[in-house]
């Protein structure tokens, strides 16, 4: 009987460790949807969270049909949303279709390089949808 009791205790201890009992990595899940002018953003769009504490790592995700899920450090964060657009090469007729096309940012800087977007990330699951516009 003592062997069985020891075995049960060890299994309970292993289960608690695997479940992360008492572990706090400082992250919280953030999920939501990004729309641009009411539409699903272009393929290759992304969202990134930059913690304001200056110590924690940034965290981001590529949008899939506008949806995202990412584990972010808790606290205040600045948020950047990037949506690419392809600018056709005016010389494509002489170089072939798509030759020299370039990719630029379709959103104003207030959503990315000079982002005004902010979020307080709290423990647990957070949901935040973002509606942005291509208009300045």
N, CA, C and O atoms as CSV, one atom per row, in Angstrom:
chain,resi,resn,atom,element,x,y,z
A,1,UNK,N,N,0.808,-1.198,0.000
A,1,UNK,CA,C,0.000,0.000,0.000
A,1,UNK,C,C,0.857,1.271,0.000
A,1,UNK,O,O,0.499,2.218,-0.700
A,2,UNK,N,N,1.978,1.348,0.751
A,2,UNK,CA,C,2.803,2.551,0.714
A,2,UNK,C,C,3.372,2.820,-0.685
A,2,UNK,O,O,3.548,3.977,-1.066
A,3,UNK,N,N,3.657,1.771,-1.445
A,3,UNK,CA,C,4.169,1.949,-2.800
A,3,UNK,C,C,3.095,2.589,-3.675
A,3,UNK,O,O,3.389,3.487,-4.463
A,4,UNK,N,N,1.872,2.138,-3.540
A,4,UNK,CA,C,0.765,2.696,-4.308
A,4,UNK,C,C,0.558,4.170,-3.949
A,4,UNK,O,O,0.337,4.999,-4.832
A,5,UNK,N,N,0.629,4.491,-2.674
A,5,UNK,CA,C,0.458,5.870,-2.219
A,5,UNK,C,C,1.572,6.753,-2.796
A,5,UNK,O,O,1.304,7.870,-3.239
A,6,UNK,N,N,2.795,6.273,-2.796
A,6,UNK,CA,C,3.923,7.023,-3.358
A,6,UNK,C,C,3.728,7.232,-4.857
A,6,UNK,O,O,3.997,8.312,-5.384
A,7,UNK,N,N,3.258,6.191,-5.531
A,7,UNK,CA,C,3.022,6.289,-6.964
A,7,UNK,C,C,1.950,7.340,-7.266
A,7,UNK,O,O,2.128,8.161,-8.166
A,8,UNK,N,N,0.861,7.323,-6.535
A,8,UNK,CA,C,-0.226,8.294,-6.731
A,8,UNK,C,C,0.282,9.708,-6.466
A,8,UNK,O,O,-0.045,10.634,-7.208
A,9,UNK,N,N,1.074,9.877,-5.420
A,9,UNK,CA,C,1.631,11.197,-5.094
A,9,UNK,C,C,2.525,11.684,-6.239
A,9,UNK,O,O,2.427,12.838,-6.656
A,10,UNK,N,N,3.394,10.809,-6.745
A,10,UNK,CA,C,4.303,11.179,-7.834
A,10,UNK,C,C,3.525,11.544,-9.098
A,10,UNK,O,O,3.881,12.502,-9.785
A,11,UNK,N,N,2.485,10.804,-9.405
A,11,UNK,CA,C,1.681,11.105,-10.590
A,11,UNK,C,C,0.976,12.455,-10.437
A,11,UNK,O,O,0.884,13.218,-11.399
A,12,UNK,N,N,0.485,12.748,-9.247
A,12,UNK,CA,C,-0.165,14.036,-8.996
A,12,UNK,C,C,0.847,15.179,-9.132
A,12,UNK,O,O,0.521,16.235,-9.674
A,13,UNK,N,N,2.058,14.970,-8.647
A,13,UNK,CA,C,3.102,15.974,-8.749
A,13,UNK,C,C,3.475,16.224,-10.214
A,13,UNK,O,O,3.617,17.374,-10.631
A,14,UNK,N,N,3.632,15.166,-10.982
A,14,UNK,CA,C,3.954,15.293,-12.402
A,14,UNK,C,C,2.827,16.015,-13.136
A,14,UNK,O,O,3.094,16.887,-13.963
A,15,UNK,N,N,1.585,15.673,-12.851
A,15,UNK,CA,C,0.441,16.325,-13.501
A,15,UNK,C,C,0.420,17.819,-13.177
A,15,UNK,O,O,0.151,18.640,-14.053
A,16,UNK,N,N,0.699,18.168,-11.934
A,16,UNK,CA,C,0.719,19.581,-11.541
A,16,UNK,C,C,1.827,20.328,-12.267
A,16,UNK,O,O,1.620,21.460,-12.704
A,17,UNK,N,N,2.986,19.724,-12.403
A,17,UNK,CA,C,4.092,20.363,-13.106
A,17,UNK,C,C,3.789,20.529,-14.586
A,17,UNK,O,O,4.084,21.575,-15.163
A,18,UNK,N,N,3.212,19.525,-15.200
A,18,UNK,CA,C,2.866,19.610,-16.615
A,18,UNK,C,C,1.788,20.652,-16.873
A,18,UNK,O,O,1.771,21.271,-17.937
A,19,UNK,N,N,0.916,20.849,-15.946
A,19,UNK,CA,C,-0.159,21.827,-16.096
A,19,UNK,C,C,0.336,23.249,-15.866
A,19,UNK,O,O,-0.408,24.207,-16.077
A,20,UNK,N,N,1.591,23.392,-15.433
A,20,UNK,CA,C,2.134,24.718,-15.206
A,20,UNK,C,C,1.711,25.298,-13.877
A,20,UNK,O,O,1.692,26.517,-13.706
A,21,UNK,N,N,1.379,24.455,-12.952
A,21,UNK,CA,C,0.925,24.911,-11.647
A,21,UNK,C,C,1.952,25.849,-11.026
A,21,UNK,O,O,3.107,25.465,-10.837
A,22,UNK,N,N,1.546,27.063,-10.710
A,22,UNK,CA,C,2.424,28.014,-10.064
A,22,UNK,C,C,3.358,28.740,-11.026
A,22,UNK,O,O,4.162,29.559,-10.580
A,23,UNK,N,N,3.283,28.475,-12.311
A,23,UNK,CA,C,4.164,29.103,-13.281
A,23,UNK,C,C,3.495,30.351,-13.837
A,23,UNK,O,O,2.320,30.319,-14.202
A,24,UNK,N,N,4.235,31.442,-13.903
A,24,UNK,CA,C,3.709,32.679,-14.462
A,24,UNK,C,C,4.759,33.247,-15.408
A,24,UNK,O,O,5.774,33.785,-14.966
A,25,UNK,N,N,4.513,33.125,-16.704
A,25,UNK,CA,C,5.487,33.609,-17.677
A,25,UNK,C,C,5.242,35.062,-18.086
A,25,UNK,O,O,5.970,35.597,-18.923
A,26,UNK,N,N,4.221,35.711,-17.502
A,26,UNK,CA,C,3.958,37.115,-17.776
A,26,UNK,C,C,3.247,37.374,-19.096
A,26,UNK,O,O,3.103,38.526,-19.505
A,27,UNK,N,N,2.800,36.314,-19.766
A,27,UNK,CA,C,2.129,36.474,-21.051
A,27,UNK,C,C,0.623,36.299,-20.916
A,27,UNK,O,O,0.137,35.640,-19.997
A,28,UNK,N,N,-0.095,36.895,-21.837
A,28,UNK,CA,C,-1.548,36.727,-21.912
A,28,UNK,C,C,-1.912,36.596,-23.387
A,28,UNK,O,O,-1.237,37.154,-24.252
A,29,UNK,N,N,-2.963,35.871,-23.662
A,29,UNK,CA,C,-3.407,35.653,-25.043
A,29,UNK,C,C,-4.265,36.832,-25.495
A,29,UNK,O,O,-5.162,37.277,-24.779
A,30,UNK,N,N,-3.972,37.328,-26.699
A,30,UNK,CA,C,-4.772,38.379,-27.319
A,30,UNK,C,C,-5.218,37.858,-28.683
A,30,UNK,O,O,-4.406,37.366,-29.467
A,31,UNK,N,N,-6.499,37.970,-28.953
A,31,UNK,CA,C,-7.019,37.552,-30.250
A,31,UNK,C,C,-8.068,38.555,-30.707
A,31,UNK,O,O,-8.628,39.302,-29.905
A,32,UNK,N,N,-8.318,38.556,-31.989
A,32,UNK,CA,C,-9.314,39.466,-32.522
A,32,UNK,C,C,-9.281,39.487,-34.029
A,32,UNK,O,O,-8.752,38.581,-34.672
A,33,UNK,N,N,-9.857,40.541,-34.583
A,33,UNK,CA,C,-9.958,40.690,-36.040
A,33,UNK,C,C,-9.560,42.108,-36.416
A,33,UNK,O,O,-9.886,43.068,-35.717
A,34,UNK,N,N,-8.850,42.222,-37.533
A,34,UNK,CA,C,-8.477,43.516,-38.098
A,34,UNK,C,C,-9.244,43.679,-39.405
A,34,UNK,O,O,-9.259,42.779,-40.246
A,35,UNK,N,N,-9.873,44.828,-39.564
A,35,UNK,CA,C,-10.507,45.151,-40.838
A,35,UNK,C,C,-9.942,46.481,-41.330
A,35,UNK,O,O,-9.606,47.363,-40.538
A,36,UNK,N,N,-9.845,46.605,-42.641
A,36,UNK,CA,C,-9.338,47.813,-43.278
A,36,UNK,C,C,-10.442,48.356,-44.176
A,36,UNK,O,O,-10.849,47.715,-45.146
A,37,UNK,N,N,-10.913,49.538,-43.837
A,37,UNK,CA,C,-12.037,50.133,-44.567
A,37,UNK,C,C,-13.213,49.154,-44.635
A,37,UNK,O,O,-13.920,49.091,-45.641
A,38,UNK,N,N,-13.414,48.391,-43.555
A,38,UNK,CA,C,-14.519,47.449,-43.458
A,38,UNK,C,C,-14.284,46.117,-44.154
A,38,UNK,O,O,-15.175,45.268,-44.179
A,39,UNK,N,N,-13.100,45.925,-44.718
A,39,UNK,CA,C,-12.797,44.715,-45.478
A,39,UNK,C,C,-11.676,43.902,-44.810
A,39,UNK,O,O,-10.935,44.410,-43.969
A,40,UNK,N,N,-11.575,42.638,-45.208
A,40,UNK,CA,C,-10.477,41.782,-44.751
A,40,UNK,C,C,-9.187,42.326,-45.361
A,40,UNK,O,O,-9.153,42.599,-46.561
A,41,UNK,N,N,-8.119,42.491,-44.567
A,41,UNK,CA,C,-6.870,43.029,-45.105
A,41,UNK,C,C,-6.169,42.058,-46.062
A,41,UNK,O,O,-6.452,40.860,-46.084
A,42,UNK,N,N,-5.258,42.611,-46.839
A,42,UNK,CA,C,-4.520,41.851,-47.851
A,42,UNK,C,C,-3.684,40.743,-47.234
A,42,UNK,O,O,-3.313,40.796,-46.061
A,43,UNK,N,N,-3.401,39.749,-48.046
A,43,UNK,CA,C,-2.512,38.661,-47.666
A,43,UNK,C,C,-1.159,39.244,-47.260
A,43,UNK,O,O,-0.647,40.144,-47.925
A,44,UNK,N,N,-0.584,38.741,-46.183
A,44,UNK,CA,C,0.701,39.230,-45.697
A,44,UNK,C,C,0.587,40.334,-44.667
A,44,UNK,O,O,1.605,40.865,-44.223
A,45,UNK,N,N,-0.639,40.700,-44.270
A,45,UNK,CA,C,-0.844,41.729,-43.245
A,45,UNK,C,C,-0.455,41.181,-41.880
A,45,UNK,O,O,-0.487,39.971,-41.653
A,46,UNK,N,N,-0.083,42.092,-40.961
A,46,UNK,CA,C,0.374,41.644,-39.644
A,46,UNK,C,C,-0.002,42.631,-38.549
A,46,UNK,O,O,-0.343,43.786,-38.803
A,47,UNK,N,N,0.075,42.124,-37.311
A,47,UNK,CA,C,-0.131,42.946,-36.123
A,47,UNK,C,C,1.004,42.634,-35.161
A,47,UNK,O,O,1.382,41.475,-34.991
A,48,UNK,N,N,1.555,43.688,-34.521
A,48,UNK,CA,C,2.653,43.512,-33.582
A,48,UNK,C,C,2.391,44.359,-32.340
A,48,UNK,O,O,1.952,45.505,-32.432
A,49,UNK,N,N,2.669,43.771,-31.178
A,49,UNK,CA,C,2.512,44.441,-29.886
A,49,UNK,C,C,3.895,44.746,-29.328
A,49,UNK,O,O,4.724,43.847,-29.192
A,50,UNK,N,N,4.149,46.031,-29.000
A,50,UNK,CA,C,5.421,46.465,-28.432
A,50,UNK,C,C,5.178,46.946,-26.999
A,50,UNK,O,O,4.626,48.029,-26.801
A,51,UNK,N,N,5.584,46.157,-25.998
A,51,UNK,CA,C,5.358,46.548,-24.604
A,51,UNK,C,C,6.017,47.894,-24.289
A,51,UNK,O,O,7.140,48.159,-24.717
A,52,UNK,N,N,5.313,48.727,-23.545
A,52,UNK,CA,C,5.826,50.049,-23.177
A,52,UNK,C,C,6.897,49.997,-22.105
A,52,UNK,O,O,7.582,50.995,-21.879
A,53,UNK,N,N,7.065,48.846,-21.428
A,53,UNK,CA,C,8.041,48.782,-20.342
A,53,UNK,C,C,9.485,48.810,-20.834
A,53,UNK,O,O,10.404,49.000,-20.037
A,54,UNK,N,N,9.695,48.625,-22.135
A,54,UNK,CA,C,11.039,48.664,-22.680
A,54,UNK,C,C,11.891,47.449,-22.354
A,54,UNK,O,O,13.054,47.391,-22.752
A,55,UNK,N,N,11.337,46.481,-21.640
A,55,UNK,CA,C,12.090,45.289,-21.250
A,55,UNK,C,C,11.554,44.026,-21.907
A,55,UNK,O,O,12.323,43.160,-22.324
A,56,UNK,N,N,10.245,43.926,-21.996
A,56,UNK,CA,C,9.615,42.723,-22.535
A,56,UNK,C,C,9.771,42.673,-24.051
A,56,UNK,O,O,9.931,43.698,-24.714
A,57,UNK,N,N,9.722,41.461,-24.575
A,57,UNK,CA,C,9.860,41.272,-26.018
A,57,UNK,C,C,8.566,41.643,-26.729
A,57,UNK,O,O,7.478,41.570,-26.159
A,58,UNK,N,N,8.711,42.040,-27.978
A,58,UNK,CA,C,7.517,42.295,-28.786
A,58,UNK,C,C,6.924,40.952,-29.206
A,58,UNK,O,O,7.590,39.918,-29.154
A,59,UNK,N,N,5.677,40.988,-29.617
A,59,UNK,CA,C,5.001,39.770,-30.056
A,59,UNK,C,C,4.047,40.136,-31.173
A,59,UNK,O,O,3.390,41.176,-31.127
A,60,UNK,N,N,3.972,39.281,-32.175
A,60,UNK,CA,C,3.104,39.591,-33.297
A,60,UNK,C,C,2.634,38.357,-34.028
A,60,UNK,O,O,3.028,37.232,-33.720
A,61,UNK,N,N,1.781,38.597,-35.006
A,61,UNK,CA,C,1.215,37.498,-35.789
A,61,UNK,C,C,0.861,37.996,-37.182
A,61,UNK,O,O,0.575,39.175,-37.389
A,62,UNK,N,N,0.890,37.079,-38.116
A,62,UNK,CA,C,0.384,37.343,-39.456
A,62,UNK,C,C,-1.125,37.151,-39.414
A,62,UNK,O,O,-1.617,36.195,-38.815
A,63,UNK,N,N,-1.849,38.047,-40.043
A,63,UNK,CA,C,-3.310,37.959,-40.050
A,63,UNK,C,C,-3.756,36.895,-41.042
A,63,UNK,O,O,-3.230,36.798,-42.151
A,64,UNK,N,N,-4.728,36.105,-40.628
A,64,UNK,CA,C,-5.323,35.100,-41.504
A,64,UNK,C,C,-6.792,35.449,-41.672
A,64,UNK,O,O,-7.591,35.284,-40.750
A,65,UNK,N,N,-7.141,35.932,-42.857
A,65,UNK,CA,C,-8.498,36.444,-43.111
A,65,UNK,C,C,-8.864,37.522,-42.096
A,65,UNK,O,O,-10.022,37.647,-41.700
A,66,UNK,N,N,-7.875,38.291,-41.684
A,66,UNK,CA,C,-8.079,39.380,-40.734
A,66,UNK,C,C,-7.986,38.965,-39.275
A,66,UNK,O,O,-7.938,39.827,-38.398
A,67,UNK,N,N,-7.960,37.668,-38.992
A,67,UNK,CA,C,-7.939,37.175,-37.609
A,67,UNK,C,C,-6.513,36.976,-37.109
A,67,UNK,O,O,-5.601,36.680,-37.881
A,68,UNK,N,N,-6.341,37.143,-35.803
A,68,UNK,CA,C,-5.046,36.911,-35.190
A,68,UNK,C,C,-5.209,36.345,-33.785
A,68,UNK,O,O,-6.229,36.560,-33.130
A,69,UNK,N,N,-4.195,35.623,-33.335
A,69,UNK,CA,C,-4.068,35.162,-31.960
A,69,UNK,C,C,-2.587,35.190,-31.634
A,69,UNK,O,O,-1.773,34.645,-32.378
A,70,UNK,N,N,-2.235,35.825,-30.521
A,70,UNK,CA,C,-0.823,35.959,-30.158
A,70,UNK,C,C,-0.688,36.042,-28.638
A,70,UNK,O,O,-1.547,36.613,-27.966
A,71,UNK,N,N,0.386,35.475,-28.101
A,71,UNK,CA,C,0.693,35.587,-26.674
A,71,UNK,C,C,1.580,36.808,-26.482
A,71,UNK,O,O,2.663,36.903,-27.059
A,72,UNK,N,N,1.101,37.747,-25.659
A,72,UNK,CA,C,1.714,39.066,-25.514
A,72,UNK,C,C,2.072,39.307,-24.043
A,72,UNK,O,O,1.328,38.889,-23.155
A,73,UNK,N,N,3.196,39.973,-23.773
A,73,UNK,CA,C,3.493,40.345,-22.386
A,73,UNK,C,C,2.373,41.232,-21.824
A,73,UNK,O,O,1.867,42.121,-22.508
A,74,UNK,N,N,1.999,40.972,-20.572
A,74,UNK,CA,C,0.943,41.773,-19.942
A,74,UNK,C,C,1.416,43.200,-19.699
A,74,UNK,O,O,2.602,43.459,-19.492
A,75,UNK,N,N,0.453,44.119,-19.731
A,75,UNK,CA,C,0.739,45.532,-19.489
A,75,UNK,C,C,0.376,46.374,-20.697
A,75,UNK,O,O,-0.272,45.909,-21.635
A,76,UNK,N,N,0.811,47.628,-20.649
A,76,UNK,CA,C,0.539,48.574,-21.728
A,76,UNK,C,C,1.405,48.245,-22.938
A,76,UNK,O,O,2.584,47.918,-22.799
A,77,UNK,N,N,0.810,48.334,-24.125
A,77,UNK,CA,C,1.556,48.058,-25.352
A,77,UNK,C,C,1.131,49.018,-26.457
A,77,UNK,O,O,-0.020,49.446,-26.538
A,78,UNK,N,N,2.097,49.334,-27.293
A,78,UNK,CA,C,1.829,50.073,-28.530
A,78,UNK,C,C,1.614,49.003,-29.603
A,78,UNK,O,O,2.327,48.001,-29.637
A,79,UNK,N,N,0.634,49.221,-30.470
A,79,UNK,CA,C,0.262,48.219,-31.468
A,79,UNK,C,C,0.527,48.778,-32.864
A,79,UNK,O,O,0.182,49.919,-33.168
A,80,UNK,N,N,1.146,47.951,-33.703
A,80,UNK,CA,C,1.370,48.313,-35.098
A,80,UNK,C,C,0.633,47.328,-35.996
A,80,UNK,O,O,0.703,46.114,-35.804
A,81,UNK,N,N,-0.069,47.873,-36.972
A,81,UNK,CA,C,-0.750,47.049,-37.976
A,81,UNK,C,C,-0.166,47.420,-39.330
A,81,UNK,O,O,-0.077,48.594,-39.689
A,82,UNK,N,N,0.228,46.402,-40.066
A,82,UNK,CA,C,0.831,46.613,-41.384
A,82,UNK,C,C,0.039,45.832,-42.435
A,82,UNK,O,O,-0.271,44.653,-42.262
A,83,UNK,N,N,-0.274,46.527,-43.526
A,83,UNK,CA,C,-1.030,45.922,-44.618
A,83,UNK,C,C,-0.306,46.272,-45.924
A,83,UNK,O,O,-0.295,47.429,-46.342
A,84,UNK,N,N,0.291,45.269,-46.558
A,84,UNK,CA,C,1.053,45.556,-47.780
A,84,UNK,C,C,0.162,45.796,-48.999
A,84,UNK,O,O,-0.964,45.305,-49.079
A,85,UNK,N,N,0.702,46.563,-49.936
A,85,UNK,CA,C,0.036,46.707,-51.239
A,85,UNK,C,C,1.130,46.705,-52.303
A,85,UNK,O,O,2.228,47.219,-52.091
A,86,UNK,N,N,0.810,46.127,-53.428
A,86,UNK,CA,C,1.758,46.050,-54.533
A,86,UNK,C,C,1.558,47.249,-55.451
A,86,UNK,O,O,0.441,47.551,-55.870
A,87,UNK,N,N,2.655,47.921,-55.752
A,87,UNK,CA,C,2.624,49.048,-56.676
A,87,UNK,C,C,3.231,48.562,-57.989
A,87,UNK,O,O,4.402,48.185,-58.039
A,88,UNK,N,N,2.426,48.573,-59.052
A,88,UNK,CA,C,2.924,48.063,-60.339
A,88,UNK,C,C,4.068,48.917,-60.890
A,88,UNK,O,O,4.116,50.129,-60.684
A,89,UNK,N,N,4.970,48.264,-61.584
A,89,UNK,CA,C,6.075,48.916,-62.248
A,89,UNK,C,C,5.539,49.548,-63.541
A,89,UNK,O,O,4.950,48.848,-64.364
A,90,UNK,N,N,5.735,50.851,-63.729
A,90,UNK,CA,C,5.216,51.485,-64.950
A,90,UNK,C,C,5.901,50.975,-66.222
A,90,UNK,O,O,5.383,51.166,-67.322
A,91,UNK,N,N,7.055,50.331,-66.078
A,91,UNK,CA,C,7.783,49.812,-67.230
A,91,UNK,C,C,7.514,48.325,-67.453
A,91,UNK,O,O,8.252,47.672,-68.190
A,92,UNK,N,N,6.477,47.788,-66.833
A,92,UNK,CA,C,6.203,46.348,-66.916
A,92,UNK,C,C,6.028,45.876,-68.356
A,92,UNK,O,O,6.369,44.737,-68.674
A,93,UNK,N,N,5.504,46.730,-69.229
A,93,UNK,CA,C,5.272,46.302,-70.608
A,93,UNK,C,C,6.581,45.969,-71.321
A,93,UNK,O,O,6.598,45.119,-72.211
A,94,UNK,N,N,7.673,46.627,-70.943
A,94,UNK,CA,C,8.956,46.345,-71.587
A,94,UNK,C,C,9.756,45.279,-70.850
A,94,UNK,O,O,10.669,44.683,-71.420
A,95,UNK,N,N,9.417,45.037,-69.585
A,95,UNK,CA,C,10.185,44.084,-68.777
A,95,UNK,C,C,9.412,42.797,-68.508
A,95,UNK,O,O,9.980,41.850,-67.964
A,96,UNK,N,N,8.155,42.737,-68.869
A,96,UNK,CA,C,7.335,41.559,-68.598
A,96,UNK,C,C,6.398,41.820,-67.435
A,96,UNK,O,O,6.690,42.665,-66.589
A,97,UNK,N,N,5.260,41.103,-67.374
A,97,UNK,CA,C,4.248,41.322,-66.328
A,97,UNK,C,C,4.818,41.118,-64.933
A,97,UNK,O,O,5.474,40.112,-64.662
A,98,UNK,N,N,4.569,42.070,-64.057
A,98,UNK,CA,C,4.986,41.967,-62.652
A,98,UNK,C,C,6.440,42.280,-62.408
A,98,UNK,O,O,6.864,42.346,-61.255
A,99,UNK,N,N,7.224,42.476,-63.459
A,99,UNK,CA,C,8.656,42.728,-63.290
A,99,UNK,C,C,8.881,44.075,-62.623
A,99,UNK,O,O,8.401,45.100,-63.107
A,100,UNK,N,N,9.592,44.076,-61.543
A,100,UNK,CA,C,9.942,45.315,-60.856
A,100,UNK,C,C,8.841,45.873,-59.973
A,100,UNK,O,O,9.008,46.955,-59.410
A,101,UNK,N,N,7.708,45.166,-59.830
A,101,UNK,CA,C,6.667,45.631,-58.913
A,101,UNK,C,C,7.284,45.754,-57.527
A,101,UNK,O,O,8.206,45.013,-57.188
A,102,UNK,N,N,6.779,46.683,-56.729
A,102,UNK,CA,C,7.295,46.812,-55.369
A,102,UNK,C,C,6.143,46.795,-54.372
A,102,UNK,O,O,5.008,47.143,-54.697
A,103,UNK,N,N,6.463,46.385,-53.166
A,103,UNK,CA,C,5.468,46.304,-52.103
A,103,UNK,C,C,5.677,47.477,-51.167
A,103,UNK,O,O,6.793,47.725,-50.709
A,104,UNK,N,N,4.595,48.202,-50.880
A,104,UNK,CA,C,4.646,49.330,-49.951
A,104,UNK,C,C,3.562,49.148,-48.895
A,104,UNK,O,O,2.755,48.222,-48.972
A,105,UNK,N,N,3.552,50.027,-47.923
A,105,UNK,CA,C,2.550,50.007,-46.851
A,105,UNK,C,C,1.305,50.749,-47.329
A,105,UNK,O,O,1.407,51.855,-47.861
A,106,UNK,N,N,0.123,50.142,-47.140
A,106,UNK,CA,C,-1.116,50.780,-47.583
A,106,UNK,C,C,-1.770,51.637,-46.499
A,106,UNK,O,O,-2.641,52.455,-46.797
A,107,UNK,N,N,-1.355,51.454,-45.245
A,107,UNK,CA,C,-1.970,52.208,-44.147
A,107,UNK,C,C,-1.141,53.435,-43.785
A,107,UNK,O,O,0.079,53.434,-43.955
A,108,UNK,N,N,-1.795,54.477,-43.288
A,108,UNK,CA,C,-1.063,55.647,-42.803
A,108,UNK,C,C,-0.152,55.273,-41.618
A,108,UNK,O,O,-0.401,54.296,-40.911
A,109,UNK,N,N,0.889,56.063,-41.424
A,109,UNK,CA,C,1.876,55.818,-40.363
A,109,UNK,C,C,1.258,55.801,-38.969
A,109,UNK,O,O,1.846,55.221,-38.056
A,110,UNK,N,N,0.085,56.421,-38.771
A,110,UNK,CA,C,-0.537,56.434,-37.444
A,110,UNK,C,C,-0.962,55.040,-36.987
A,110,UNK,O,O,-1.333,54.852,-35.828
A,111,UNK,N,N,-0.908,54.052,-37.906
A,111,UNK,CA,C,-1.229,52.667,-37.551
A,111,UNK,C,C,0.009,51.781,-37.457
A,111,UNK,O,O,-0.096,50.623,-37.053
A,112,UNK,N,N,1.179,52.300,-37.822
A,112,UNK,CA,C,2.389,51.472,-37.788
A,112,UNK,C,C,3.612,52.274,-37.353
A,112,UNK,O,O,3.876,52.342,-36.152
A,113,UNK,N,N,4.369,52.880,-38.258
A,113,UNK,CA,C,5.616,53.540,-37.883
A,113,UNK,C,C,5.457,54.592,-36.787
A,113,UNK,O,O,6.335,54.735,-35.937
A,114,UNK,N,N,4.348,55.324,-36.798
A,114,UNK,CA,C,4.055,56.334,-35.769
A,114,UNK,C,C,2.726,55.984,-35.099
A,114,UNK,O,O,1.843,56.827,-34.940
A,115,UNK,N,N,2.619,54.717,-34.714
A,115,UNK,CA,C,1.340,54.186,-34.243
A,115,UNK,C,C,0.760,54.939,-33.051
A,115,UNK,O,O,1.449,55.251,-32.081
A,116,UNK,N,N,-0.525,55.213,-33.166
A,116,UNK,CA,C,-1.303,55.799,-32.072
A,116,UNK,C,C,-2.148,54.730,-31.382
A,116,UNK,O,O,-2.886,55.028,-30.444
A,117,UNK,N,N,-2.038,53.480,-31.850
A,117,UNK,CA,C,-2.838,52.385,-31.304
A,117,UNK,C,C,-2.212,51.875,-30.015
A,117,UNK,O,O,-1.004,51.649,-29.945
A,118,UNK,N,N,-3.042,51.697,-28.999
A,118,UNK,CA,C,-2.564,51.224,-27.701
A,118,UNK,C,C,-3.529,50.190,-27.143
A,118,UNK,O,O,-4.714,50.171,-27.476
A,119,UNK,N,N,-2.989,49.330,-26.285
A,119,UNK,CA,C,-3.829,48.329,-25.626
A,119,UNK,C,C,-3.221,47.975,-24.286
A,119,UNK,O,O,-2.001,47.884,-24.149
A,120,UNK,N,N,-4.080,47.775,-23.294
A,120,UNK,CA,C,-3.652,47.231,-22.015
A,120,UNK,C,C,-3.961,45.745,-22.045
A,120,UNK,O,O,-5.120,45.339,-22.122
A,121,UNK,N,N,-2.898,44.930,-21.982
A,121,UNK,CA,C,-3.040,43.478,-22.026
A,121,UNK,C,C,-3.123,42.976,-20.588
A,121,UNK,O,O,-2.204,43.179,-19.795
A,122,UNK,N,N,-4.230,42.322,-20.265
A,122,UNK,CA,C,-4.460,41.821,-18.914
A,122,UNK,C,C,-4.312,40.309,-18.866
A,122,UNK,O,O,-4.362,39.641,-19.899
A,123,UNK,N,N,-4.133,39.776,-17.681
A,123,UNK,CA,C,-3.997,38.320,-17.510
A,123,UNK,C,C,-5.204,37.612,-18.112
A,123,UNK,O,O,-6.318,38.135,-18.109
A,124,UNK,N,N,-4.958,36.416,-18.626
A,124,UNK,CA,C,-6.043,35.619,-19.208
A,124,UNK,C,C,-6.175,35.868,-20.690
A,124,UNK,O,O,-5.201,36.204,-21.363
A,125,UNK,N,N,-7.392,35.703,-21.201
A,125,UNK,CA,C,-7.666,35.889,-22.621
A,125,UNK,C,C,-8.226,37.276,-22.867
A,125,UNK,O,O,-9.177,37.700,-22.211
A,126,UNK,N,N,-7.631,37.976,-23.816
A,126,UNK,CA,C,-8.059,39.314,-24.204
A,126,UNK,C,C,-8.581,39.252,-25.634
A,126,UNK,O,O,-8.028,38.534,-26.467
A,127,UNK,N,N,-9.633,39.994,-25.919
A,127,UNK,CA,C,-10.151,40.082,-27.279
A,127,UNK,C,C,-10.151,41.543,-27.685
A,127,UNK,O,O,-10.664,42.399,-26.964
A,128,UNK,N,N,-9.568,41.827,-28.853
A,128,UNK,CA,C,-9.526,43.198,-29.345
A,128,UNK,C,C,-9.618,43.198,-30.861
A,128,UNK,O,O,-8.752,42.650,-31.544
A,129,UNK,N,N,-10.670,43.815,-31.386
A,129,UNK,CA,C,-10.828,44.004,-32.818
A,129,UNK,C,C,-10.341,45.412,-33.165
A,129,UNK,O,O,-10.490,46.347,-32.379
A,130,UNK,N,N,-9.758,45.540,-34.349
A,130,UNK,CA,C,-9.224,46.823,-34.802
A,130,UNK,C,C,-9.825,47.158,-36.158
A,130,UNK,O,O,-9.759,46.351,-37.085
A,131,UNK,N,N,-10.409,48.340,-36.279
A,131,UNK,CA,C,-10.917,48.852,-37.563
A,131,UNK,C,C,-10.007,50.008,-37.938
A,131,UNK,O,O,-9.958,51.023,-37.244
A,132,UNK,N,N,-9.286,49.848,-39.043
A,132,UNK,CA,C,-8.382,50.899,-39.498
A,132,UNK,C,C,-8.785,51.330,-40.897
A,132,UNK,O,O,-9.567,50.658,-41.568
A,133,UNK,N,N,-8.237,52.468,-41.329
A,133,UNK,CA,C,-8.618,53.034,-42.607
A,133,UNK,C,C,-7.382,53.394,-43.423
A,133,UNK,O,O,-6.347,53.766,-42.868
A,134,UNK,N,N,-7.497,53.283,-44.726
A,134,UNK,CA,C,-6.401,53.682,-45.602
A,134,UNK,C,C,-6.348,55.202,-45.759
A,134,UNK,O,O,-5.398,55.738,-46.330
A,135,UNK,N,N,-7.361,55.888,-45.255
A,135,UNK,CA,C,-7.399,57.351,-45.326
A,135,UNK,C,C,-6.566,57.946,-44.184
A,135,UNK,O,O,-6.601,57.446,-43.060
A,136,UNK,N,N,-5.819,59.014,-44.478
A,136,UNK,CA,C,-4.995,59.637,-43.419
A,136,UNK,C,C,-5.805,60.233,-42.299
A,136,UNK,O,O,-5.240,60.783,-41.354
